[in-house]
Amino acid sequence: MPELTPLYTLIYRSQASRAVHEVTLHSLIRKARLHNQQARVTGILLFAKGQFLQVLEGPEPVLSDLYARINDDPRHYDVRTLAYGPIELRSFGPWPLAYAAVDAAVVDRVTHCLPLPADVGHTPAPCQEVNQLLRNFAQSSTAEN
Ligand SMILES: Cc1cc2nc3c(=O)[nH]c(=O)nc-3n(C[C@H](O)[C@H](O)[C@H](O)COP(=O)(O)O)c2cc1C
């Protein structure tokens, strides 16, 4: 299917509110996947000891609407945008929302090597750390994930 353009990526970090526990998280992810699939949004959510790191990619107006809702979501706070800008291609093409519970150190490492938006004409590949997470996710991808 041709891409709806302009295609953008959004990367942010946030702190989970106290109330977030596994059941809440699984229900959040299930709903987010349904919505993202319909909206042609793809990405990954990492969760580590109370911190979220999320990368989303999709058509620009859709992404900014979604980010406004995410920002208002009481299940997290201190939402900090790390990057927002145009990309040429998706890095998370097959995944409406890949998910991994990781160590905080992984969140830090991934933060330093994210597929940041680039000038049009240059498409950076996601770094090894992100690729490895995606491979793990793809291998363990079951109804649960
Ligand atoms: C860390 C985090 C990540 C989220 N990611 C998504 C997402 O990728 N897609 C999505 O539709 N909702 C996501 N949500 C949920 C939205 O914040 C919001 O609840 C949802 O879009 C429904 O919005 P509404 O209640 O205004 O309809 C996320 C929430 C949190 C706390």
The ligand as a Gaussian input file, in Angstrom:
#p B3LYP/6-31G(d) Opt

LIG

0 1
 C        3.173000       5.015000      27.341000
 C        1.913000       5.084000      26.510000
 C        1.965000       4.743000      25.170000
 C        0.806000       4.795000      24.386000
 N        0.880000       4.460000      23.058000
 C       -0.222000       4.514000      22.308000
 C       -0.169000       4.186000      20.931000
 O        0.868000       3.837000      20.372000
 N       -1.347000       4.242000      20.222000
 C       -2.541000       4.605000      20.795000
 O       -3.553000       4.634000      20.113000
 N       -2.604000       4.911000      22.103000
 C       -1.483000       4.878000      22.868000
 N       -1.578000       5.186000      24.194000
 C       -2.893000       5.478000      24.754000
 C       -3.300000       6.920000      24.528000
 O       -2.656000       7.734000      25.478000
 C       -4.841000       7.072000      24.670000
 O       -5.272000       6.487000      25.842000
 C       -5.552000       6.391000      23.517000
 O       -5.070000       6.899000      22.314000
 C       -7.061000       6.613000      23.592000
 O       -7.318000       7.982000      23.630000
 P       -8.791000       8.541000      23.947000
 O       -9.131000       7.956000      25.280000
 O       -8.634000      10.026000      23.944000
 O       -9.643000       8.001000      22.844000
 C       -0.424000       5.172000      24.976000
 C       -0.454000       5.516000      26.323000
 C        0.692000       5.473000      27.094000
 C        0.627000       5.819000      28.552000

